[in-house]
């Protein structure tokens, strides 16, 4: 599932990773010596980031659907009109298609 970390979460995870590495090197190599509080905090941060990422993907998919519908509507308007109205509808269709492409690129980031 996609994750979306904030800057502070990335820094906190880096700090917790260093802390866990230090604890791991200090103890017996055959025993898990990492503090449970560190593990729980890492899991909590990862869960929040996963939830945030899923919500962002859902929002982007809704916006993509809206942009595609708007582009289709503008294309129908363009095909049924003439003159200045046709040119305006073509411009509007191109704008909606460009917005859809931007959203698609952003969605690929989560895959």
C-alpha positions in Angstrom: 0.0 0.0 0.0 1.3 3.5 -0.7 2.7 5.5 2.1 3.0 9.3 2.5 5.5 10.4 5.2 5.7 14.0 6.5 9.2 15.5 7.0 9.0 15.2 10.7 8.0 11.5 10.4 11.0 10.8 8.1 13.3 12.5 10.6 11.8 10.6 13.5 12.1 7.3 11.7 15.7 8.0 10.9 16.4 8.7 14.6 14.5 5.6 15.7 16.5 3.5 13.2 19.7 4.8 14.6 18.5 4.1 18.1 17.5 0.6 17.2 20.8 -0.1 15.5 22.6 1.1 18.6 20.5 -1.1 20.9 21.0 -4.0 18.5 24.8 -3.7 18.4 25.0 -3.3 22.2 23.3 -6.5 23.0 23.6 -10.2 22.4 23.6 -10.9 18.6 21.3 -14.0 19.1 18.7 -12.1 21.0 16.4 -9.2 19.9 17.6 -6.3 22.1 15.6 -3.5 20.5 13.2 -1.8 23.0 9.5 -2.6 22.3 8.7 1.1 22.7 10.9 1.9 19.7 9.2 -0.8 17.6 5.7 0.4 18.6 6.5 3.9 17.6 7.9 2.9 14.2 4.8 0.8 13.6 2.6 3.7 14.6 4.4 6.1 12.3 4.2 3.6 9.4 0.5 3.0 10.0 -0.3 6.7 9.9 1.7 7.2 6.7 0.0 4.2 5.1 -3.4 5.6 6.0 -2.5 9.0 4.7 -1.1 7.5 1.5 -4.3 5.6 0.9 -6.4 8.7 1.4 -4.3 10.7 -1.0 -4.6 7.9 -3.7 -8.4 7.9 -3.3 -8.5 11.7 -3.6 -6.3 11.6 -6.7 -8.4 8.9 -8.3 -11.5 11.0 -7.7 -9.9 14.1 -9.2 -8.7 12.0 -12.2 -12.2 10.8 -12.9 -13.5 14.3 -12.7 -10.9 15.6 -15.1 -11.6 12.9 -17.6 -15.3 13.5 -17.4 -14.7 17.2 -17.9 -12.5 16.6 -20.9 -15.1 14.3 -22.5 -17.8 16.9 -21.9 -15.6 19.6 -23.5 -14.8 17.3 -26.4 -18.5 16.7 -27.0 -19.1 20.5 -26.9 -16.3 21.0 -29.3 -17.7 18.6 -31.8 -21.1 20.0 -31.7 -20.2 23.7 -32.0 -18.5 26.0 -34.5 -16.5 29.1 -34.7 -15.3 30.7 -31.5 -17.3 28.3 -29.3 -15.4 25.4 -30.9 -12.0 27.0 -30.3 -12.9 27.7 -26.7 -14.1 24.2 -26.2 -10.9 22.8 -27.7 -8.8 24.9 -25.4 -10.9 23.8 -22.4 -10.6 20.1 -23.5 -6.8 20.4 -23.8 -6.7 22.0 -20.3 -8.7 19.2 -18.8 -6.6 16.5 -20.6 -3.4 18.1 -19.3 -4.8 18.1 -15.8 -5.6 14.4 -16.1 -2.1 13.7 -17.3 -0.6 15.6 -14.3 -2.8 13.6 -11.9 -1.8 10.3 -13.6 1.8 11.2 -13.1 1.2 11.9 -9.5 -0.7 8.6 -9.1 2.3 6.7 -10.5 4.3 8.0 -7.6 2.3 5.8 -5.3 2.7 2.6 -7.2 
